[in-house]
């Protein structure tokens, strides 16, 4: 199935079109896969640094706290015991990774689905070339005047000026296409992407 998409110029005005062989129909959207990738992305951002001290990690405990018999208390051999105040914790959290593996095919289905979803909603905006003076004020004016905010702005290569201008906006985020994130695309209503970057994404899907 061939899909024709509008291409905008640097002023975000329609200047041409682009044909895609990737299916961007409503039927091609796989919400469950997108959800899976978003969950994996958020899980990977968890620090996993929570930790409690086990009996082996608690300091002290070299001396028997009280004699074995005659006190009326349960016998104890160390103040580090989990049964003692200030002792170690049993089965407490330990540093771990929350990362979830997402295979390549699943990721490509998610990318294809999010592109199709943006296209069907009229929120996919392909631009010939994204240019910026580096000033946030100018970028806000350009995007806001065309009702393109909130937006994820994607370029084919790392562009420092576009990055600086976009990342200072409250309702926008910048990323080069190599750092394209399904989660960020879901998070922002509009996807503003350079033509070369869009073609690079499509080449991964074919």
ABEGO torsion letter per residue (X at the ends): XBBBBBBBBAAGBBABBBBBABBABAAABBAAAAAAAAAAAAAAABAGABBBBBAAABBEGABBABBABGAGBBBBABAABAABBGBBBBGBBBBBBABBBBBAAAAAAAAAAAAAAAAAAGABBBBABBBBAGBAAAAAAAAAAAGAOBBBBBBABBBAAAAAAAAABAABBBBBAAABBAAAAAABABBBBBAAAAAAAAAAAX
